[in-house]
Each structure stands twice: as C-alpha cells, then as structure tokens.
Amino acid sequence: MTRRAAPWLLSLLFVSCVALHAAPAPWVRAATHVGLTNTFDLDLSPLAPRPAGADEPPTVELARIVEAGRGGVARMTNRVSGGFVGLNLLAGGPPLPVPVRLAFDYRADPRLKANLFVRVQSVDYEIGLWGPRSDLGQAVWLGQIETAPADGEWHRLEIPLLGLLRAQLPQLDQPRLTELYLANHNTGDYLLAGFGGNQAGTTLDLDNFELWRPGGTTADVVWQAEPNQPVETWAVVLDDQPTTVPAEGQVPAGETSRSFADLAPGDHWLHVRSFAGGLGSETAHYRLSVATAPPTGRVVEPAQGAAAAPAAVRFAFDSP
C-alpha cells in the first residue's frame, strides 16, 4: 500500500525549500551614515571569502552555523594549508565614510594568523590582530591591538577605525573606505606552507558584527542587487525596528536610491529586499544613527609643549 503525504505537509516542504534558496540580500550604502550590522541569524552579509589573487580563488569557506545560547554564527574555515586566509568584511558598492567603530564577537583558533586591512584612498592600512605584520611592503602599519587573544574562546573586539586612521592621516578631510578585510600578508617562517599557522581546518567564528558611524538628519541611501540577480520590485521600509522583513515590493526596479530628511536623533533602520517571480530575497538591514552633538577634536600642530609653532594651527576631529 502506497502512502500519500498530506497536502499540508507537501506545502510546508515546498515553502521550506523556497526559504532555503532565497536570493542574497542586496547591498546598501549611505554616503552620510554607516550602519552595517548582522547577528548572522539569517544570512552572512556583508561577509564573503576573499580571492587569494587576481586569478586565484579563495582558500577559505564561509558558512552559517547555529550554536546553543548564541544563535547564528559566521564560521570561516581555511581549506588550504597556509595561504593568505582572506575574508572580506565589506561587500561591493561605492566607498563609505570611514566608520567610527568596527566591532564583533569572535572565537579564533589558536593556529589562526591574520590581521585587519583597511583600504582608504587606494592605500592599504594594517591593524595587527592575530598574525605577524605584513612583509610585502604594500601596507601602512597602524598598530597592534593587544587585547585580541586567539585562544578558542569567545571575546568582544571593538576597533576605533576612524581614530586610528586620523592619527595617520590628520590632513585628510573625508577619508573614504573601499575595502575592509582579514588576511595574512606575511611570507616568513614558512607561513604560506602552513607550518607556522593557518593549517587546513583553522577556523574563525564571528557574531554580532557592526560597522558604525552616525550622521546628520538627512540620509542619502543607495542599494543594488548582486550581479545577475533579477529584480522586478523593491521593498524599502524605514522604521525603528532592527529586524523588520518587508512583505511585498512596491518600489520600481529602476529606483535604487532615496533620501530621507528630517530624521530625529537616535537610531533608525532601513530594510531593503528585492522581489522577482513572486519570491523575495533576504533582507538587508541598515542602521541610520542620527547624532546632532558637535564633534570632538584635538590640536595636531603645534605639538603639546612645543617651544615654537607654525603660522597655522591644525586640528584633527575624532568624531564624525
């Protein structure tokens, strides 16, 4: 005797398959604010494996796992012994204002050797985390974060990106961020062969990811789908909830930017989702933090205690 599945069960299986194959979330950028956050409970945006070179594929894999008591976690696994272990922390799109803060929870394999690289105005700046300083002569060293152990336990890391760059670039008025990634760029001690670290199976877990910089009361936002992803309509919702999932698309596919004026001080959330063929993509959640307090600054030149001073006094502002 052949048993037939109940109709409701078939429908449930169909809906589950559709949900598992939802298109990736669009990328969202604001020229005025930075607010990329993710708890990785639904997707891995904005993380992505980084190619090892122009014609070389990534040597790492990225997957979302679920951990008891924490929920979704982004896990990077090195699949090739040695290598550059590249992980992008920022998806494609136009340059961003340099965030005030990069923060995330992490659990680093003791074998991991990687540092943070920040690309601003076509120059790479390196911040030491878990690996040796780059010896390729292509990055400007910003310093070592001493409170970032790689011990297989969970830790919270907060990096003042804008402050570190301001110390190096006090005269740059509006630094723009084009790339942000983790990698090993050191070739010494047989590291590229995996003997000194980054062995096959080395992992890095990330959670509660945040790139943040507040802006004024007007937000200029653009968004775009991944290449070759069809879009018939967009759903664009602004509210005060961090995880809203718009139910339907009402914005034409050709409209990929919008300006929001007269925003009140505090946090606002923009949710963008694409629709095609009756199916919706994952939702991009972008935080728009509005701050109206004046920035804080410090005198760069003349140096404190200097006996002589130039004709002009230079200031650096640590707040946006």
Salt bridges, closest charged atoms under 4 A:
GLU61 OE1 - ARG79 NE 3.02
GLU67 OE1 - ARG107 NH2 2.62
ASP105 OD2 - ARG70 NH1 3.06
ASP105 OD1 - ARG156 NH1 2.98
ASP109 OD2 - ARG111 NH2 2.97
ASP124 OD1 - ARG119 NE 2.73
ASP151 OD1 - HIS155 NE2 2.89
GLU179 OE1 - ARG50 NH1 2.67
GLU179 OE2 - ARG119 NH1 2.47
ASP205 OD1 - ARG75 NE 2.77
ASP205 OD2 - ARG107 NH2 2.68
ASP207 OD2 - ARG70 NH1 3.04
GLU210 OE2 - ARG101 NH2 3.15
GLU210 OE1 - ARG156 NH2 3.84
GLU210 OE2 - ARG287 NH2 2.45
ASP239 OD1 - HIS271 NE2 2.71
GLU255 OE2 - ARG258 NH2 2.82
ASP267 OD2 - ARG287 NH1 3.64
GLU301 OE1 - ARG314 NE 2.90
ASP318 OD1 - ARG298 NE 3.13
